[in-house]
Amino acid sequence: MREWKDLTKDEKEIITAMKMQGITPEELIQRMRSSGRMDERALEELKKALDDVRPFLLH
């Protein structure tokens, strides 16, 4: 498993924002899908990225 110090600045910012707003990865994906700003390929990439950092969102 990756450690916090190994995450990119962007990953840390996203994780922190999601925790502060109480948003789950599934909720973020749904919001992005509803906004219409991301195509399905981009949403799949986002899902993969969120799966990679999921352990940091559970604590």
C-alpha positions in Angstrom: 0.0 0.0 0.0 1.1 3.5 -0.7 1.9 5.9 2.0 0.6 9.5 2.4 4.1 10.9 1.6 4.1 9.0 -1.7 0.9 10.6 -3.0 1.1 13.5 -5.5 0.0 17.0 -4.4 -3.2 16.6 -6.5 -4.1 13.3 -4.9 -3.6 14.8 -1.4 -5.8 17.8 -2.3 -8.6 15.7 -3.7 -8.5 13.4 -0.7 -8.5 16.3 1.7 -11.4 18.0 -0.1 -13.5 14.8 -0.2 -13.0 14.2 3.5 -13.9 17.8 4.4 -17.1 17.6 2.3 -17.9 14.0 3.3 -18.0 12.8 -0.3 -17.5 9.2 -1.1 -15.7 8.1 -4.3 -19.1 6.9 -5.7 -20.7 10.3 -5.0 -17.8 12.1 -6.7 -18.1 9.9 -9.8 -21.9 10.4 -9.9 -21.5 14.2 -9.5 -19.0 14.3 -12.4 -21.2 12.1 -14.5 -24.2 14.3 -13.8 -22.2 17.5 -14.6 -21.6 16.2 -18.2 -18.1 17.5 -18.1 -16.4 14.1 -18.3 -16.9 11.4 -20.9 -17.2 7.8 -20.0 -13.5 7.1 -20.6 -12.5 10.0 -18.3 -14.9 8.7 -15.7 -13.3 5.2 -15.8 -9.9 6.8 -15.3 -11.2 8.8 -12.3 -12.7 5.6 -10.9 -9.3 3.8 -11.2 -7.6 6.8 -9.6 -10.0 6.8 -6.7 -9.7 3.1 -6.2 -5.9 3.6 -5.9 -6.3 6.1 -3.1 -9.4 4.6 -1.4 -7.5 3.4 1.7 -6.8 7.1 2.5 -10.5 8.0 2.2 -11.6 5.4 4.8 -9.6 6.9 7.7 
